[in-house]
Amino acid sequence: MKQKIKPFVLPIAIVVGFLTHQWCDMMSFLMPYVIFSILMFCFCSVDIRSMKPGWMDLCLATFQIAGSLGGYYLTKAICGNEIVAEGILICILCPVASSTAVVACMIGANREIVTTYTMIGNLMVAFVAPIIFSFIGVQQTMPFIDSFLIILKRVATVLAVPFFICWIMQIKIPKACKKIAKYNEVSFYLWAIALLITLGQTIHYIIIKGDGHWDDIGILAIMAFVICVVHFGFGKWLGSKFGDTMAGGQLLGQKNSSMGIWMSNMYLNPLASCILAFYSIMANSFNSWQIWYYNRDKK
């Protein structure tokens, strides 16, 4: 029964987020607690001591940096639209979702590989994003160290705290860690709640602030689809070269939308964040199909 329901959970979260966007905006304070809980389940389920950086991590990070800057400057050269260019920049640069392992492991990806780049990818963005925002966006006068610490604080609070708690638990109280890991499936439903809130927030913003910018928003929706196809396609191809097709696709395709939206509102034109709402709908619709297809093949 659970396997039959899972493919529909994410689409339902998207629809509910759209219909209840006003309430989602008011529930944004819950996000840190939801993400923290998801990561506790994920980190307790992985052998942290076996996590090792590899060449695929370097390739994924390089793609994000080169792709985001290349996409920004190419868009500026072709159409000169700053909002669209910034949207493409933030969509490609946006770090991998903290809870990527939740969906990735449901479709056969290696948990250690996924968790390793989740850490590396988020820390990479914390270091690279302040450099990029020093010459792109509305905060170009902000000192690098200030911008770095602001972004690092958001990354570290969400990722580092549950990571080190689980690491200590695996060393000192492994039985408790294994008991939490038994209920790992709960993280999938928590991820759906996080998606609902994040998507609802952005849809609420689009409705409130979209007047006069519908052309830009329409272009951002199209570009979100293009980037989503490229991310999952290239990610799967790259993953196949390193022995884990699903991990590659998820690590490049699944984005930390809430982090990307915050960076966009903080450093860029806030309308650029609309691309992440569209991207989130497309990526999670594709993930729902992958879950259904994977479970069908297992029968």
C-alpha positions, 0 to 999 in steps of 0.5 A: 500500500505504501509503495502505491501511495508514494508516487502521488505524495509529491504531486499532492504536496505541490497542489496543496502548496498552490491552493494554500499559498497564503497559509504556507507563507505563514508557516515558513518558520517551521522549515528549519525544524522540518529540514533538521528532522529529515537530516537526522533520519538521513544521517542516522541511516548512513555510515558517516565514516565511509563518506569520501569525496570523489571525482564525481563531486568535483565534476558536479561542483565545476558544472554548477559554477561554470554553468551558472556563470555561463548561463548568466552571461550568455542570457545577458548577451542574447536578450539583456534581461537581468531578471531572467539572467539572474534566475538562470544563475541562481537555478544552476548555482542553487545547492543540492537539497539537504534531503536529496538522499530521501528520494535518491535512495528510494530509486536505488542511489548509493546513500554514502555518495549522495550524502557526501556531495550534499555536504560538499555541494552546500559548502561549495556554494557557501564559499563561491556564492559570495564571490559571484554576488560581489560582482552580480546582483544588488549586494556588490558592495557587501564585503566577501567575509560578511556575505560568506558568514551569512550564507555559511550560517544558514548552511551550517545551521541546517547541515552541520548540526544534525551531521555532527549529532548523528556522527557522535551518536554513531560512535557513542550510542550506535543502538539509538542511531540504528533505532532512528534509522529504522523509521527513515521512511518518515523523512520522505513525508517530511520532505513533502511537507517541506516542499509544500511550504517552500512552493506555497511561499514562492507562489504567494510571492509570485501572485503578490508581486507578479503584476507587470512582470508576467512576461519575465515570469513566463520566460523563467518558467520555460527556462526552469523546464530547460534547466531541469531537463539538462540537470537530470540528463547531464547528472545521470550521464555523469553518474553513469561514468562513476557507477551511480546513474541515479545519484548523479541525476539527483545530486544535480537535479534536486535543488534546495529551493528554500536556500535558492529563494533566500539567496535570490531575495537577499542578493538578486532581484527577488523576482528571479526566485520565481524560476525555483518555484517552477523548477521545484514543480518540474523536478518533483513531478519527475521524481514522482515518476521515477519512484513509480517507475522504480517500484513498478520494475521491482514487482 
